[in-house]
Amino acid sequence: MGHGIGMQVHEPVNLEPGSKQKLEAGMCFSIEPGIYLPGVGGVRIEDYGWLGEDGFHPFTKTRKDLLLL
């Protein structure tokens, strides 16, 4: 579901079900929920940000509403 970011693209903390790692203020990480359908394809939304004392602050400001073309 996500991972830490910093000097490298993928760094500890690993955000995944069952993870015991504690998130702390000041950490930067991605949140990457996705859905994958065998034989069809998939999509993943990637948001990056940092954790403050008051919650998650996204770097990315991407729209999440459905856009029909």
Biopython code that builds the backbone (N, CA, C, O; Angstrom):
import numpy as np
from Bio.PDB.StructureBuilder import StructureBuilder

atoms = [
    (1, "MET", "N", (0.798, -1.197, 0.000)),
    (1, "MET", "CA", (0.000, 0.000, 0.000)),
    (1, "MET", "C", (0.842, 1.262, 0.000)),
    (1, "MET", "O", (0.324, 2.341, -0.288)),
    (2, "GLY", "N", (2.111, 1.158, 0.311)),
    (2, "GLY", "CA", (2.952, 2.346, 0.298)),
    (2, "GLY", "C", (4.314, 2.059, 0.882)),
    (2, "GLY", "O", (4.589, 0.952, 1.344)),
    (3, "HIS", "N", (5.174, 3.082, 0.854)),
    (3, "HIS", "CA", (6.547, 2.925, 1.339)),
    (3, "HIS", "C", (7.120, 4.286, 1.673)),
    (3, "HIS", "O", (6.608, 5.321, 1.246)),
    (4, "GLY", "N", (8.188, 4.263, 2.441)),
    (4, "GLY", "CA", (8.895, 5.486, 2.779)),
    (4, "GLY", "C", (9.585, 6.070, 1.560)),
    (4, "GLY", "O", (9.938, 5.344, 0.631)),
    (5, "ILE", "N", (9.777, 7.387, 1.565)),
    (5, "ILE", "CA", (10.539, 8.054, 0.511)),
    (5, "ILE", "C", (11.547, 8.978, 1.170)),
    (5, "ILE", "O", (11.324, 9.471, 2.276)),
    (6, "GLY", "N", (12.648, 9.206, 0.491)),
    (6, "GLY", "CA", (13.700, 10.060, 1.038)),
    (6, "GLY", "C", (14.787, 10.215, 0.006)),
    (6, "GLY", "O", (14.532, 10.688, -1.101)),
    (7, "MET", "N", (15.997, 9.823, 0.355)),
    (7, "MET", "CA", (17.117, 9.911, -0.581)),
    (7, "MET", "C", (16.951, 8.893, -1.708)),
    (7, "MET", "O", (17.437, 9.108, -2.819)),
    (8, "GLN", "N", (16.269, 7.795, -1.426)),
    (8, "GLN", "CA", (15.963, 6.771, -2.426)),
    (8, "GLN", "C", (14.454, 6.770, -2.655)),
    (8, "GLN", "O", (13.690, 7.279, -1.834)),
    (9, "VAL", "N", (14.037, 6.196, -3.778)),
    (9, "VAL", "CA", (12.598, 6.135, -4.075)),
    (9, "VAL", "C", (11.871, 5.232, -3.088)),
    (9, "VAL", "O", (10.790, 5.582, -2.613)),
    (10, "HIS", "N", (12.450, 4.071, -2.771)),
    (10, "HIS", "CA", (11.840, 3.141, -1.820)),
    (10, "HIS", "C", (12.734, 3.039, -0.591)),
    (10, "HIS", "O", (13.887, 2.620, -0.687)),
    (11, "GLU", "N", (12.206, 3.418, 0.546)),
    (11, "GLU", "CA", (12.925, 3.333, 1.815)),
    (11, "GLU", "C", (11.969, 2.784, 2.871)),
    (11, "GLU", "O", (10.753, 2.795, 2.678)),
    (12, "PRO", "N", (12.520, 2.303, 3.988)),
    (12, "PRO", "CA", (11.632, 1.929, 5.083)),
    (12, "PRO", "C", (10.850, 3.165, 5.494)),
    (12, "PRO", "O", (11.465, 4.230, 5.544)),
    (13, "VAL", "N", (9.741, 3.139, 5.751)),
    (13, "VAL", "CA", (8.722, 2.358, 6.358)),
    (13, "VAL", "C", (7.927, 1.660, 5.244)),
    (13, "VAL", "O", (7.721, 2.234, 4.175)),
    (14, "ASN", "N", (7.488, 0.437, 5.493)),
    (14, "ASN", "CA", (6.657, -0.278, 4.535)),
    (14, "ASN", "C", (5.221, -0.243, 5.034)),
    (14, "ASN", "O", (4.916, -0.731, 6.122)),
    (15, "LEU", "N", (4.354, 0.333, 4.235)),
    (15, "LEU", "CA", (2.938, 0.405, 4.588)),
    (15, "LEU", "C", (2.238, -0.766, 3.917)),
    (15, "LEU", "O", (1.978, -0.741, 2.714)),
    (16, "GLU", "N", (1.937, -1.782, 4.697)),
    (16, "GLU", "CA", (1.289, -2.974, 4.165)),
    (16, "GLU", "C", (0.501, -3.633, 5.286)),
    (16, "GLU", "O", (0.809, -3.440, 6.462)),
    (17, "PRO", "N", (-0.517, -4.412, 4.926)),
    (17, "PRO", "CA", (-1.306, -5.086, 5.964)),
    (17, "PRO", "C", (-0.417, -5.900, 6.897)),
    (17, "PRO", "O", (0.472, -6.621, 6.443)),
    (18, "GLY", "N", (-0.656, -5.785, 8.183)),
    (18, "GLY", "CA", (0.094, -6.533, 9.182)),
    (18, "GLY", "C", (1.405, -5.905, 9.602)),
    (18, "GLY", "O", (2.086, -6.444, 10.474)),
    (19, "SER", "N", (1.780, -4.788, 9.013)),
    (19, "SER", "CA", (3.040, -4.139, 9.368)),
    (19, "SER", "C", (3.007, -3.675, 10.824)),
    (19, "SER", "O", (1.996, -3.153, 11.293)),
    (20, "LYS", "N", (4.099, -3.867, 11.519)),
    (20, "LYS", "CA", (4.213, -3.450, 12.922)),
    (20, "LYS", "C", (5.001, -2.153, 13.069)),
    (20, "LYS", "O", (5.201, -1.668, 14.183)),
    (21, "GLN", "N", (5.452, -1.583, 11.933)),
    (21, "GLN", "CA", (6.257, -0.372, 11.984)),
    (21, "GLN", "C", (5.396, 0.814, 12.425)),
    (21, "GLN", "O", (4.258, 0.969, 11.983)),
    (22, "LYS", "N", (5.955, 1.640, 13.294)),
    (22, "LYS", "CA", (5.255, 2.802, 13.822)),
    (22, "LYS", "C", (5.543, 4.015, 12.948)),
    (22, "LYS", "O", (6.699, 4.305, 12.638)),
    (23, "LEU", "N", (4.484, 4.725, 12.549)),
    (23, "LEU", "CA", (4.651, 5.970, 11.809)),
    (23, "LEU", "C", (4.897, 7.089, 12.800)),
    (23, "LEU", "O", (4.253, 7.151, 13.847)),
    (24, "GLU", "N", (5.830, 7.974, 12.474)),
    (24, "GLU", "CA", (6.179, 9.081, 13.356)),
    (24, "GLU", "C", (6.141, 10.393, 12.590)),
    (24, "GLU", "O", (6.370, 10.425, 11.381)),
    (25, "ALA", "N", (5.851, 11.468, 13.300)),
    (25, "ALA", "CA", (5.842, 12.792, 12.681)),
    (25, "ALA", "C", (7.176, 13.055, 11.998)),
    (25, "ALA", "O", (8.235, 12.729, 12.535)),
    (26, "GLY", "N", (7.118, 13.643, 10.815)),
    (26, "GLY", "CA", (8.307, 13.951, 10.042)),
    (26, "GLY", "C", (8.622, 12.934, 8.960)),
    (26, "GLY", "O", (9.418, 13.215, 8.065)),
    (27, "MET", "N", (8.010, 11.751, 9.024)),
    (27, "MET", "CA", (8.260, 10.739, 8.000)),
    (27, "MET", "C", (7.591, 11.140, 6.692)),
    (27, "MET", "O", (6.494, 11.699, 6.686)),
    (28, "CYS", "N", (8.269, 10.846, 5.586)),
    (28, "CYS", "CA", (7.715, 11.039, 4.247)),
    (28, "CYS", "C", (7.458, 9.667, 3.643)),
    (28, "CYS", "O", (8.301, 8.774, 3.732)),
    (29, "PHE", "N", (6.299, 9.504, 3.031)),
    (29, "PHE", "CA", (5.970, 8.210, 2.450)),
    (29, "PHE", "C", (4.916, 8.349, 1.365)),
    (29, "PHE", "O", (4.282, 9.391, 1.199)),
    (30, "SER", "N", (4.756, 7.247, 0.631)),
    (30, "SER", "CA", (3.727, 7.178, -0.401)),
    (30, "SER", "C", (2.554, 6.361, 0.128)),
    (30, "SER", "O", (2.708, 5.511, 1.005)),
    (31, "ILE", "N", (1.402, 6.638, -0.419)),
    (31, "ILE", "CA", (0.208, 5.828, -0.191)),
    (31, "ILE", "C", (-0.267, 5.425, -1.574)),
    (31, "ILE", "O", (-0.589, 6.286, -2.393)),
    (32, "GLU", "N", (-0.317, 4.108, -1.851)),
    (32, "GLU", "CA", (-0.531, 3.614, -3.205)),
    (32, "GLU", "C", (-1.613, 2.538, -3.288)),
    (32, "GLU", "O", (-1.306, 1.394, -3.622)),
    (33, "PRO", "N", (-2.856, 2.871, -2.996)),
    (33, "PRO", "CA", (-3.897, 1.852, -3.169)),
    (33, "PRO", "C", (-4.098, 1.555, -4.654)),
    (33, "PRO", "O", (-3.915, 2.431, -5.500)),
    (34, "GLY", "N", (-4.471, 0.326, -4.959)),
    (34, "GLY", "CA", (-4.704, -0.045, -6.349)),
    (34, "GLY", "C", (-5.658, -1.212, -6.454)),
    (34, "GLY", "O", (-5.967, -1.879, -5.466)),
    (35, "ILE", "N", (-6.117, -1.447, -7.667)),
    (35, "ILE", "CA", (-6.942, -2.615, -7.963)),
    (35, "ILE", "C", (-6.407, -3.225, -9.249)),
    (35, "ILE", "O", (-6.099, -2.515, -10.206)),
    (36, "TYR", "N", (-6.301, -4.544, -9.258)),
    (36, "TYR", "CA", (-5.743, -5.268, -10.393)),
    (36, "TYR", "C", (-6.664, -6.427, -10.724)),
    (36, "TYR", "O", (-6.962, -7.250, -9.858)),
    (37, "LEU", "N", (-7.114, -6.500, -11.958)),
    (37, "LEU", "CA", (-8.026, -7.549, -12.401)),
    (37, "LEU", "C", (-7.298, -8.444, -13.394)),
    (37, "LEU", "O", (-6.927, -7.983, -14.473)),
    (38, "PRO", "N", (-7.083, -9.727, -13.052)),
    (38, "PRO", "CA", (-6.370, -10.636, -13.945)),
    (38, "PRO", "C", (-7.001, -10.661, -15.343)),
    (38, "PRO", "O", (-8.217, -10.784, -15.495)),
    (39, "GLY", "N", (-6.151, -10.544, -16.338)),
    (39, "GLY", "CA", (-6.612, -10.584, -17.717)),
    (39, "GLY", "C", (-7.228, -9.287, -18.217)),
    (39, "GLY", "O", (-7.573, -9.176, -19.394)),
    (40, "VAL", "N", (-7.372, -8.296, -17.322)),
    (40, "VAL", "CA", (-7.991, -7.025, -17.704)),
    (40, "VAL", "C", (-6.992, -5.883, -17.574)),
    (40, "VAL", "O", (-6.775, -5.133, -18.526)),
    (41, "GLY", "N", (-6.390, -5.750, -16.412)),
    (41, "GLY", "CA", (-5.457, -4.657, -16.136)),
    (41, "GLY", "C", (-5.672, -4.133, -14.735)),
    (41, "GLY", "O", (-6.260, -4.806, -13.888)),
    (42, "GLY", "N", (-5.199, -2.950, -14.501)),
    (42, "GLY", "CA", (-5.348, -2.388, -13.164)),
    (42, "GLY", "C", (-5.031, -0.913, -13.148)),
    (42, "GLY", "O", (-4.630, -0.318, -14.148)),
    (43, "VAL", "N", (-5.223, -0.352, -11.983)),
    (43, "VAL", "CA", (-4.928, 1.056, -11.778)),
    (43, "VAL", "C", (-4.460, 1.251, -10.342)),
    (43, "VAL", "O", (-4.915, 0.558, -9.432)),
    (44, "ARG", "N", (-3.558, 2.189, -10.149)),
    (44, "ARG", "CA", (-3.064, 2.507, -8.807)),
    (44, "ARG", "C", (-3.003, 4.024, -8.694)),
    (44, "ARG", "O", (-2.570, 4.705, -9.624)),
    (45, "ILE", "N", (-3.432, 4.545, -7.567)),
    (45, "ILE", "CA", (-3.333, 5.971, -7.278)),
    (45, "ILE", "C", (-2.160, 6.149, -6.325)),
    (45, "ILE", "O", (-2.122, 5.519, -5.268)),
    (46, "GLU", "N", (-1.204, 6.998, -6.684)),
    (46, "GLU", "CA", (-0.036, 7.223, -5.838)),
    (46, "GLU", "C", (-0.056, 8.639, -5.297)),
    (46, "GLU", "O", (-0.047, 9.608, -6.055)),
    (47, "ASP", "N", (-0.083, 8.747, -3.988)),
    (47, "ASP", "CA", (0.015, 10.037, -3.317)),
    (47, "ASP", "C", (1.271, 10.026, -2.448)),
    (47, "ASP", "O", (1.585, 9.025, -1.803)),
    (48, "TYR", "N", (1.975, 11.138, -2.441)),
    (48, "TYR", "CA", (3.185, 11.285, -1.635)),
    (48, "TYR", "C", (2.978, 12.438, -0.666)),
    (48, "TYR", "O", (2.313, 13.420, -0.994)),
    (49, "GLY", "N", (3.549, 12.319, 0.529)),
    (49, "GLY", "CA", (3.415, 13.388, 1.495)),
    (49, "GLY", "C", (4.229, 13.117, 2.740)),
    (49, "GLY", "O", (5.066, 12.215, 2.775)),
    (50, "TRP", "N", (3.970, 13.910, 3.758)),
    (50, "TRP", "CA", (4.689, 13.779, 5.030)),
    (50, "TRP", "C", (3.682, 13.754, 6.170)),
    (50, "TRP", "O", (2.574, 14.278, 6.059)),
    (51, "LEU", "N", (4.092, 13.137, 7.260)),
    (51, "LEU", "CA", (3.239, 13.011, 8.433)),
    (51, "LEU", "C", (3.625, 14.068, 9.452)),
    (51, "LEU", "O", (4.760, 14.101, 9.926)),
    (52, "GLY", "N", (2.682, 14.925, 9.785)),
    (52, "GLY", "CA", (2.883, 15.930, 10.816)),
    (52, "GLY", "C", (2.197, 15.505, 12.104)),
    (52, "GLY", "O", (1.539, 14.465, 12.142)),
    (53, "GLU", "N", (2.339, 16.280, 13.137)),
    (53, "GLU", "CA", (1.667, 15.990, 14.410)),
    (53, "GLU", "C", (0.148, 15.989, 14.240)),
    (53, "GLU", "O", (-0.570, 15.346, 15.006)),
    (54, "ASP", "N", (-0.330, 16.716, 13.231)),
    (54, "ASP", "CA", (-1.769, 16.851, 13.010)),
    (54, "ASP", "C", (-2.294, 16.000, 11.856)),
    (54, "ASP", "O", (-3.441, 16.175, 11.445)),
    (55, "GLY", "N", (-1.485, 15.084, 11.322)),
    (55, "GLY", "CA", (-1.958, 14.197, 10.266)),
    (55, "GLY", "C", (-1.100, 14.236, 9.015)),
    (55, "GLY", "O", (0.000, 14.788, 9.011)),
    (56, "PHE", "N", (-1.621, 13.642, 7.959)),
    (56, "PHE", "CA", (-0.914, 13.497, 6.690)),
    (56, "PHE", "C", (-1.062, 14.760, 5.852)),
    (56, "PHE", "O", (-2.162, 15.292, 5.703)),
    (57, "HIS", "N", (0.064, 15.239, 5.302)),
    (57, "HIS", "CA", (0.092, 16.432, 4.455)),
    (57, "HIS", "C", (0.571, 16.019, 3.068)),
    (57, "HIS", "O", (1.762, 15.765, 2.886)),
    (58, "PRO", "N", (-0.319, 15.945, 2.092)),
    (58, "PRO", "CA", (0.088, 15.468, 0.769)),
    (58, "PRO", "C", (0.942, 16.473, 0.011)),
    (58, "PRO", "O", (0.707, 17.680, 0.069)),
    (59, "PHE", "N", (1.950, 15.947, -0.712)),
    (59, "PHE", "CA", (2.704, 16.748, -1.674)),
    (59, "PHE", "C", (1.913, 16.833, -2.974)),
    (59, "PHE", "O", (1.907, 17.860, -3.653)),
    (60, "THR", "N", (1.240, 15.720, -3.305)),
    (60, "THR", "CA", (0.467, 15.640, -4.543)),
    (60, "THR", "C", (-0.939, 16.171, -4.304)),
    (60, "THR", "O", (-1.528, 15.944, -3.248)),
    (61, "LYS", "N", (-1.461, 16.868, -5.279)),
    (61, "LYS", "CA", (-2.791, 17.469, -5.170)),
    (61, "LYS", "C", (-3.683, 16.979, -6.317)),
    (61, "LYS", "O", (-4.441, 17.761, -6.892)),
    (62, "THR", "N", (-3.595, 15.708, -6.643)),
    (62, "THR", "CA", (-4.331, 15.136, -7.758)),
    (62, "THR", "C", (-5.814, 14.970, -7.423)),
    (62, "THR", "O", (-6.181, 14.594, -6.310)),
    (63, "ARG", "N", (-6.649, 15.260, -8.417)),
    (63, "ARG", "CA", (-8.089, 15.052, -8.251)),
    (63, "ARG", "C", (-8.380, 13.569, -8.076)),
    (63, "ARG", "O", (-7.689, 12.727, -8.650)),
    (64, "LYS", "N", (-9.394, 13.249, -7.291)),
    (64, "LYS", "CA", (-9.786, 11.860, -7.066)),
    (64, "LYS", "C", (-11.194, 11.572, -7.585)),
    (64, "LYS", "O", (-11.650, 10.430, -7.541)),
    (65, "ASP", "N", (-11.882, 12.600, -8.075)),
    (65, "ASP", "CA", (-13.232, 12.364, -8.588)),
    (65, "ASP", "C", (-13.161, 11.719, -9.978)),
    (65, "ASP", "O", (-12.153, 11.832, -10.676)),
    (66, "LEU", "N", (-14.235, 11.049, -10.360)),
    (66, "LEU", "CA", (-14.310, 10.363, -11.645)),
    (66, "LEU", "C", (-14.361, 11.391, -12.768)),
    (66, "LEU", "O", (-15.171, 12.317, -12.744)),
    (67, "LEU", "N", (-13.486, 11.214, -13.749)),
    (67, "LEU", "CA", (-13.433, 12.092, -14.902)),
    (67, "LEU", "C", (-13.714, 11.261, -16.152)),
    (67, "LEU", "O", (-12.907, 10.405, -16.515)),
    (68, "LEU", "N", (-14.821, 11.495, -16.801)),
    (68, "LEU", "CA", (-15.181, 10.765, -18.004)),
    (68, "LEU", "C", (-14.703, 11.533, -19.213)),
    (68, "LEU", "O", (-14.937, 12.736, -19.332)),
    (69, "LEU", "N", (-14.031, 10.832, -20.111)),
    (69, "LEU", "CA", (-13.520, 11.464, -21.342)),
    (69, "LEU", "C", (-14.387, 11.118, -22.520)),
    (69, "LEU", "O", (-14.115, 11.558, -23.637)),
]
sb = StructureBuilder()
sb.init_structure("model")
sb.init_model(0)
sb.init_chain("A")
sb.init_seg("    ")
for serial, (resi, resn, name, xyz) in enumerate(atoms, 1):
    if name == "N":
        sb.init_residue(resn, " ", resi, " ")
    sb.init_atom(name, np.array(xyz, "f"), 0.0, 1.0, " ", f" {name:<3s}", serial, name[0])
structure = sb.get_structure()
